[in-house]
Amino acid sequence: MEIFGVAVTFFSIVLTLIAWQNGRWMKALLRQMHHRMEQNHRGVMQLLQRMDDRVERNHQDVVELLRRMDDRMEQNHRGVMQLLQRMDDRVERNHQDVMELLRRMDDRMEQSHRDVVQLLQRMDTRMEQNHRDVVMLLETMHENTQKTLSYIADLIVAEGERTRREIREGTSSA
């Protein structure tokens, strides 16, 4: 039994040594795992920090891009408004020019109308004068024709009487 006691003691010592070594090994392994976990944690934290920095830079870039887009849109808006204002000014000038041209055309048409009316009145006056002149000429021609016809008639009558006289005298002398 003593041998058995010594064997149990020996096994206990061996088991204790094995347990002690296992404990040391476990402790070393736990330290290693803890160290690796800390490294992984630091790596993850660095990665998260870099990602946060990238997100911040991207945010700043996006904000800057949006600001530039807003500036460009504002410039475009001002440009469009200036263009529309110039177009409105041109339309107003064109309207004024057209209205002035229409007024001048109306004035010219009025003047042309007045000129045509005056010309027609002069033509009417001339035509009336020409009519009077033609009537007077026709009356004068009629009177002259009457006088001429009367003169011719007188000549015919005189010639007829002379011919009768000659015939009478020629029959009397024969």
C-alpha atoms as an extended CHARMM CRD file, in Angstrom:
* protein
*
       174  EXT
         1         1  MET       CA              0.0000000000        0.0000000000        0.0000000000  PROA      1               0.0000000000
         2         2  GLU       CA              2.8330000000        2.1610000000        0.5600000000  PROA      2               0.0000000000
         3         3  ILE       CA              3.8650000000        1.6090000000       -2.9380000000  PROA      3               0.0000000000
         4         4  PHE       CA              0.4340000000        2.4350000000       -3.9490000000  PROA      4               0.0000000000
         5         5  GLY       CA              0.6540000000        5.6250000000       -1.8720000000  PROA      5               0.0000000000
         6         6  VAL       CA              4.0230000000        6.4670000000       -3.3580000000  PROA      6               0.0000000000
         7         7  ALA       CA              2.6750000000        5.7560000000       -6.8500000000  PROA      7               0.0000000000
         8         8  VAL       CA             -0.3670000000        7.9510000000       -6.2040000000  PROA      8               0.0000000000
         9         9  THR       CA              1.9360000000       10.6490000000       -4.8690000000  PROA      9               0.0000000000
        10        10  PHE       CA              4.2210000000       10.2790000000       -7.8660000000  PROA      10              0.0000000000
        11        11  PHE       CA              1.2410000000       10.4330000000      -10.2110000000  PROA      11              0.0000000000
        12        12  SER       CA             -0.0370000000       13.4030000000       -8.3010000000  PROA      12              0.0000000000
        13        13  ILE       CA              3.2990000000       15.1280000000       -8.7070000000  PROA      13              0.0000000000
        14        14  VAL       CA              3.4110000000       14.2550000000      -12.4190000000  PROA      14              0.0000000000
        15        15  LEU       CA             -0.1770000000       15.3880000000      -12.8160000000  PROA      15              0.0000000000
        16        16  THR       CA              0.6130000000       18.5340000000      -10.8950000000  PROA      16              0.0000000000
        17        17  LEU       CA              3.6280000000       19.1610000000      -13.1250000000  PROA      17              0.0000000000
        18        18  ILE       CA              1.5380000000       18.4850000000      -16.2210000000  PROA      18              0.0000000000
        19        19  ALA       CA             -1.2450000000       20.7040000000      -14.8910000000  PROA      19              0.0000000000
        20        20  TRP       CA              1.3050000000       23.3600000000      -14.0050000000  PROA      20              0.0000000000
        21        21  GLN       CA              2.8170000000       23.1890000000      -17.4870000000  PROA      21              0.0000000000
        22        22  ASN       CA             -0.6380000000       23.1660000000      -19.0290000000  PROA      22              0.0000000000
        23        23  GLY       CA             -1.4690000000       26.2120000000      -16.9100000000  PROA      23              0.0000000000
        24        24  ARG       CA              1.6760000000       27.9690000000      -18.0860000000  PROA      24              0.0000000000
        25        25  TRP       CA              0.9940000000       26.9170000000      -21.6270000000  PROA      25              0.0000000000
        26        26  MET       CA             -2.6340000000       28.1040000000      -21.3110000000  PROA      26              0.0000000000
        27        27  LYS       CA             -1.4730000000       31.3500000000      -19.7550000000  PROA      27              0.0000000000
        28        28  ALA       CA              1.0170000000       31.8730000000      -22.5860000000  PROA      28              0.0000000000
        29        29  LEU       CA             -1.6500000000       30.9630000000      -25.0840000000  PROA      29              0.0000000000
        30        30  LEU       CA             -4.1020000000       33.3510000000      -23.4290000000  PROA      30              0.0000000000
        31        31  ARG       CA             -1.4600000000       36.0730000000      -23.4470000000  PROA      31              0.0000000000
        32        32  GLN       CA             -0.7790000000       35.3720000000      -27.1040000000  PROA      32              0.0000000000
        33        33  MET       CA             -4.5120000000       35.4020000000      -27.8870000000  PROA      33              0.0000000000
        34        34  HSD       CA             -4.9300000000       38.5500000000      -25.8290000000  PROA      34              0.0000000000
        35        35  HSD       CA             -1.9520000000       40.1070000000      -27.6330000000  PROA      35              0.0000000000
        36        36  ARG       CA             -3.3690000000       39.0470000000      -31.0460000000  PROA      36              0.0000000000
        37        37  MET       CA             -6.7890000000       40.3280000000      -30.0820000000  PROA      37              0.0000000000
        38        38  GLU       CA             -5.2520000000       43.6250000000      -29.0510000000  PROA      38              0.0000000000
        39        39  GLN       CA             -3.3630000000       43.7520000000      -32.3790000000  PROA      39              0.0000000000
        40        40  ASN       CA             -6.5410000000       42.8730000000      -34.2420000000  PROA      40              0.0000000000
        41        41  HSD       CA             -8.4250000000       45.4660000000      -32.1890000000  PROA      41              0.0000000000
        42        42  ARG       CA             -5.7640000000       48.0880000000      -32.9830000000  PROA      42              0.0000000000
        43        43  GLY       CA             -5.8530000000       47.0530000000      -36.6880000000  PROA      43              0.0000000000
        44        44  VAL       CA             -9.6370000000       47.2610000000      -36.7320000000  PROA      44              0.0000000000
        45        45  MET       CA             -9.5170000000       50.6180000000      -34.9360000000  PROA      45              0.0000000000
        46        46  GLN       CA             -6.9090000000       51.8820000000      -37.4340000000  PROA      46              0.0000000000
        47        47  LEU       CA             -9.0210000000       50.5580000000      -40.3090000000  PROA      47              0.0000000000
        48        48  LEU       CA            -12.1020000000       52.2090000000      -38.8170000000  PROA      48              0.0000000000
        49        49  GLN       CA            -10.1310000000       55.4340000000      -38.3590000000  PROA      49              0.0000000000
        50        50  ARG       CA             -8.9290000000       55.3140000000      -41.9870000000  PROA      50              0.0000000000
        51        51  MET       CA            -12.4870000000       54.5830000000      -43.1170000000  PROA      51              0.0000000000
        52        52  ASP       CA            -13.7380000000       57.4610000000      -40.9720000000  PROA      52              0.0000000000
        53        53  ASP       CA            -11.0460000000       59.7110000000      -42.4990000000  PROA      53              0.0000000000
        54        54  ARG       CA            -12.0630000000       58.5670000000      -46.0050000000  PROA      54              0.0000000000
        55        55  VAL       CA            -15.7170000000       59.1130000000      -45.1890000000  PROA      55              0.0000000000
        56        56  GLU       CA            -14.8440000000       62.5890000000      -43.8750000000  PROA      56              0.0000000000
        57        57  ARG       CA            -12.7910000000       63.3510000000      -47.0080000000  PROA      57              0.0000000000
        58        58  ASN       CA            -15.5670000000       61.9810000000      -49.1990000000  PROA      58              0.0000000000
        59        59  HSD       CA            -18.0670000000       64.0760000000      -47.2540000000  PROA      59              0.0000000000
        60        60  GLN       CA            -15.8860000000       67.1480000000      -47.7240000000  PROA      60              0.0000000000
        61        61  ASP       CA            -15.4260000000       66.3120000000      -51.4190000000  PROA      61              0.0000000000
        62        62  VAL       CA            -19.1730000000       65.8390000000      -51.8510000000  PROA      62              0.0000000000
        63        63  VAL       CA            -19.8810000000       69.0800000000      -49.9810000000  PROA      63              0.0000000000
        64        64  GLU       CA            -17.2870000000       70.8830000000      -52.1430000000  PROA      64              0.0000000000
        65        65  LEU       CA            -18.7280000000       69.3180000000      -55.3090000000  PROA      65              0.0000000000
        66        66  LEU       CA            -22.2580000000       70.3400000000      -54.2730000000  PROA      66              0.0000000000
        67        67  ARG       CA            -21.0110000000       73.8370000000      -53.4610000000  PROA      67              0.0000000000
        68        68  ARG       CA            -19.3490000000       74.0920000000      -56.9040000000  PROA      68              0.0000000000
        69        69  MET       CA            -22.4970000000       72.7290000000      -58.5390000000  PROA      69              0.0000000000
        70        70  ASP       CA            -24.5290000000       75.3000000000      -56.6140000000  PROA      70              0.0000000000
        71        71  ASP       CA            -22.0910000000       78.0330000000      -57.7070000000  PROA      71              0.0000000000
        72        72  ARG       CA            -22.3260000000       76.8600000000      -61.3240000000  PROA      72              0.0000000000
        73        73  MET       CA            -26.0940000000       76.6990000000      -61.0900000000  PROA      73              0.0000000000
        74        74  GLU       CA            -26.1080000000       80.2050000000      -59.6440000000  PROA      74              0.0000000000
        75        75  GLN       CA            -23.8050000000       81.4060000000      -62.4490000000  PROA      75              0.0000000000
        76        76  ASN       CA            -25.9860000000       79.6320000000      -65.0130000000  PROA      76              0.0000000000
        77        77  HSD       CA            -29.0650000000       81.1820000000      -63.4250000000  PROA      77              0.0000000000
        78        78  ARG       CA            -27.4770000000       84.6340000000      -63.5850000000  PROA      78              0.0000000000
        79        79  GLY       CA            -26.3850000000       83.9680000000      -67.1740000000  PROA      79              0.0000000000
        80        80  VAL       CA            -29.8650000000       82.7980000000      -68.1380000000  PROA      80              0.0000000000
        81        81  MET       CA            -31.4360000000       85.7880000000      -66.3930000000  PROA      81              0.0000000000
        82        82  GLN       CA            -29.0310000000       88.1610000000      -68.1980000000  PROA      82              0.0000000000
        83        83  LEU       CA            -29.7830000000       86.4460000000      -71.5070000000  PROA      83              0.0000000000
        84        84  LEU       CA            -33.5200000000       86.6800000000      -70.8550000000  PROA      84              0.0000000000
        85        85  GLN       CA            -33.1250000000       90.3440000000      -69.8960000000  PROA      85              0.0000000000
        86        86  ARG       CA            -31.1900000000       91.0410000000      -73.1120000000  PROA      86              0.0000000000
        87        87  MET       CA            -33.8400000000       89.1780000000      -75.0900000000  PROA      87              0.0000000000
        88        88  ASP       CA            -36.5610000000       91.1930000000      -73.3320000000  PROA      88              0.0000000000
        89        89  ASP       CA            -34.6580000000       94.4070000000      -74.1050000000  PROA      89              0.0000000000
        90        90  ARG       CA            -34.3180000000       93.3630000000      -77.7590000000  PROA      90              0.0000000000
        91        91  VAL       CA            -37.9960000000       92.4730000000      -77.9380000000  PROA      91              0.0000000000
        92        92  GLU       CA            -38.8440000000       95.8680000000      -76.4290000000  PROA      92              0.0000000000
        93        93  ARG       CA            -36.5310000000       97.6520000000      -78.9000000000  PROA      93              0.0000000000
        94        94  ASN       CA            -37.9580000000       95.6320000000      -81.7830000000  PROA      94              0.0000000000
        95        95  HSD       CA            -41.4650000000       96.4760000000      -80.5920000000  PROA      95              0.0000000000
        96        96  GLN       CA            -40.5870000000      100.1640000000      -80.4020000000  PROA      96              0.0000000000
        97        97  ASP       CA            -38.8990000000      100.0130000000      -83.8320000000  PROA      97              0.0000000000
        98        98  VAL       CA            -41.9120000000       98.2470000000      -85.3380000000  PROA      98              0.0000000000
        99        99  MET       CA            -44.2950000000      100.7300000000      -83.7350000000  PROA      99              0.0000000000
       100       100  GLU       CA            -42.1860000000      103.6460000000      -85.0510000000  PROA      100             0.0000000000
       101       101  LEU       CA            -42.0830000000      102.0560000000      -88.4910000000  PROA      101             0.0000000000
       102       102  LEU       CA            -45.8560000000      101.5400000000      -88.4060000000  PROA      102             0.0000000000
       103       103  ARG       CA            -46.3470000000      105.1710000000      -87.3360000000  PROA      103             0.0000000000
       104       104  ARG       CA            -44.1250000000      106.3460000000      -90.2140000000  PROA      104             0.0000000000
       105       105  MET       CA            -45.9540000000      104.0640000000      -92.6180000000  PROA      105             0.0000000000
       106       106  ASP       CA            -49.2690000000      105.4360000000      -91.3360000000  PROA      106             0.0000000000
       107       107  ASP       CA            -47.9700000000      108.9950000000      -91.7390000000  PROA      107             0.0000000000
       108       108  ARG       CA            -46.7580000000      108.1850000000      -95.2580000000  PROA      108             0.0000000000
       109       109  MET       CA            -50.0660000000      106.5430000000      -96.1090000000  PROA      109             0.0000000000
       110       110  GLU       CA            -51.9190000000      109.5910000000      -94.7930000000  PROA      110             0.0000000000
       111       111  GLN       CA            -49.6380000000      111.8700000000      -96.8100000000  PROA      111             0.0000000000
       112       112  SER       CA            -50.0610000000      109.6400000000      -99.8620000000  PROA      112             0.0000000000
       113       113  HSD       CA            -53.8180000000      109.7280000000      -99.3570000000  PROA      113             0.0000000000
       114       114  ARG       CA            -53.7510000000      113.5170000000      -99.1000000000  PROA      114             0.0000000000
       115       115  ASP       CA            -51.5190000000      113.6860000000     -102.1910000000  PROA      115             0.0000000000
       116       116  VAL       CA            -53.8470000000      111.3640000000     -104.1160000000  PROA      116             0.0000000000
       117       117  VAL       CA            -56.9030000000      113.3870000000     -103.0090000000  PROA      117             0.0000000000
       118       118  GLN       CA            -55.1880000000      116.6170000000     -104.0890000000  PROA      118             0.0000000000
       119       119  LEU       CA            -54.1310000000      115.0380000000     -107.3690000000  PROA      119             0.0000000000
       120       120  LEU       CA            -57.6630000000      113.7620000000     -107.9630000000  PROA      120             0.0000000000
       121       121  GLN       CA            -59.0630000000      117.2000000000     -107.1200000000  PROA      121             0.0000000000
       122       122  ARG       CA            -56.6100000000      118.8430000000     -109.5760000000  PROA      122             0.0000000000
       123       123  MET       CA            -57.4690000000      116.2110000000     -112.1550000000  PROA      123             0.0000000000
       124       124  ASP       CA            -61.1820000000      116.8390000000     -111.5050000000  PROA      124             0.0000000000
       125       125  THR       CA            -60.6100000000      120.5850000000     -111.7940000000  PROA      125             0.0000000000
       126       126  ARG       CA            -58.5870000000      120.0870000000     -115.0030000000  PROA      126             0.0000000000
       127       127  MET       CA            -61.1920000000      117.6980000000     -116.3630000000  PROA      127             0.0000000000
       128       128  GLU       CA            -63.9210000000      120.2420000000     -115.5940000000  PROA      128             0.0000000000
       129       129  GLN       CA            -61.8110000000      122.9380000000     -117.2560000000  PROA      129             0.0000000000
       130       130  ASN       CA            -61.0840000000      120.6070000000     -120.1920000000  PROA      130             0.0000000000
       131       131  HSD       CA            -64.8090000000      119.8150000000     -120.3810000000  PROA      131             0.0000000000
       132       132  ARG       CA            -65.6500000000      123.5140000000     -120.4320000000  PROA      132             0.0000000000
       133       133  ASP       CA            -62.8990000000      124.1100000000     -122.9910000000  PROA      133             0.0000000000
       134       134  VAL       CA            -64.1340000000      121.1910000000     -125.1210000000  PROA      134             0.0000000000
       135       135  VAL       CA            -67.7460000000      122.4080000000     -124.8210000000  PROA      135             0.0000000000
       136       136  MET       CA            -66.6550000000      125.9310000000     -125.7550000000  PROA      136             0.0000000000
       137       137  LEU       CA            -64.5440000000      124.5340000000     -128.6010000000  PROA      137             0.0000000000
       138       138  LEU       CA            -67.4480000000      122.3930000000     -129.7840000000  PROA      138             0.0000000000
       139       139  GLU       CA            -69.7720000000      125.3800000000     -129.5360000000  PROA      139             0.0000000000
       140       140  THR       CA            -67.2400000000      127.5040000000     -131.4190000000  PROA      140             0.0000000000
       141       141  MET       CA            -66.7990000000      124.7270000000     -133.9800000000  PROA      141             0.0000000000
       142       142  HSD       CA            -70.5720000000      124.4300000000     -134.2250000000  PROA      142             0.0000000000
       143       143  GLU       CA            -70.9110000000      128.1740000000     -134.7080000000  PROA      143             0.0000000000
       144       144  ASN       CA            -68.0720000000      128.1680000000     -137.2410000000  PROA      144             0.0000000000
       145       145  THR       CA            -69.6140000000      125.1480000000     -138.9570000000  PROA      145             0.0000000000
       146       146  GLN       CA            -72.9440000000      126.9770000000     -138.9790000000  PROA      146             0.0000000000
       147       147  LYS       CA            -71.2580000000      130.0660000000     -140.4040000000  PROA      147             0.0000000000
       148       148  THR       CA            -69.3310000000      127.9500000000     -142.9140000000  PROA      148             0.0000000000
       149       149  LEU       CA            -72.4420000000      126.0470000000     -143.8950000000  PROA      149             0.0000000000
       150       150  SER       CA            -74.3340000000      129.3120000000     -144.1150000000  PROA      150             0.0000000000
       151       151  TYR       CA            -71.5210000000      130.7860000000     -146.2170000000  PROA      151             0.0000000000
       152       152  ILE       CA            -71.4870000000      127.6660000000     -148.4290000000  PROA      152             0.0000000000
       153       153  ALA       CA            -75.2570000000      127.8330000000     -148.6630000000  PROA      153             0.0000000000
       154       154  ASP       CA            -74.9700000000      131.5090000000     -149.5870000000  PROA      154             0.0000000000
       155       155  LEU       CA            -72.3230000000      130.6120000000     -152.1740000000  PROA      155             0.0000000000
       156       156  ILE       CA            -74.5240000000      127.8160000000     -153.5380000000  PROA      156             0.0000000000
       157       157  VAL       CA            -77.4630000000      130.1670000000     -153.6560000000  PROA      157             0.0000000000
       158       158  ALA       CA            -75.3190000000      132.8440000000     -155.3080000000  PROA      158             0.0000000000
       159       159  GLU       CA            -73.9080000000      130.2900000000     -157.7420000000  PROA      159             0.0000000000
       160       160  GLY       CA            -77.4180000000      129.0010000000     -158.4210000000  PROA      160             0.0000000000
       161       161  GLU       CA            -78.6200000000      132.5210000000     -159.1460000000  PROA      161             0.0000000000
       162       162  ARG       CA            -75.6770000000      133.2550000000     -161.3170000000  PROA      162             0.0000000000
       163       163  THR       CA            -76.2430000000      129.9800000000     -163.1510000000  PROA      163             0.0000000000
       164       164  ARG       CA            -79.9430000000      130.8960000000     -163.5450000000  PROA      164             0.0000000000
       165       165  ARG       CA            -79.0120000000      134.2970000000     -164.7670000000  PROA      165             0.0000000000
       166       166  GLU       CA            -76.5830000000      132.8360000000     -167.2250000000  PROA      166             0.0000000000
       167       167  ILE       CA            -79.1460000000      130.3510000000     -168.2900000000  PROA      167             0.0000000000
       168       168  ARG       CA            -81.7000000000      133.1480000000     -168.6650000000  PROA      168             0.0000000000
       169       169  GLU       CA            -79.2740000000      135.3420000000     -170.4120000000  PROA      169             0.0000000000
       170       170  GLY       CA            -78.0260000000      132.4840000000     -172.5010000000  PROA      170             0.0000000000
       171       171  THR       CA            -81.5330000000      131.5200000000     -173.4980000000  PROA      171             0.0000000000
       172       172  SER       CA            -82.3840000000      135.0760000000     -174.1300000000  PROA      172             0.0000000000
       173       173  SER       CA            -79.3500000000      135.6990000000     -176.3120000000  PROA      173             0.0000000000
       174       174  ALA       CA            -79.7700000000      132.5380000000     -178.1800000000  PROA      174             0.0000000000
